[in-house]
Amino acid sequence: MKMIMAVIKPFKLDDVREALAEVGVNGITATEVKGFGRQKGHTELYRGAEYVVDFLPKIKIEVAVDEPLLEPAVDAILKAAGTGKIGDGKIFVWDLERAVRIRTGELDADAL
């Protein structure tokens, strides 16, 4: 099992959710987060005063998948979240040691 975490632009969430559903991903967790990477934020004008916005709004998606779904899920996120512009985000993948469905006690792939 693998855990996929992707940080994407907020307006791409529905596209990513639909793309993941098409490849067979049953559920995701999405969290509103703020951060910055190479783009280092930007300046804005508010009531005549200029200020720097260091942390930009993003969406963090977490998806637990069984091995056969890993590459299709990563590809789905990559295609659905990409705009070709700076700040599209990142995808991280790591090993998931255990999953337990609280309601039934099912373990690992059965719990996903």
Protein Blocks (a to p, Z undefined) as FASTA:
>chain_A
ZZddddddfklmmmmmmmmmmnopabdcddddddddfknpaaddeehiacddfbacdddd
dddddfklmmmmmmmmmmmmpgoighibpcdddddfbdcdfknopahjlmZZ
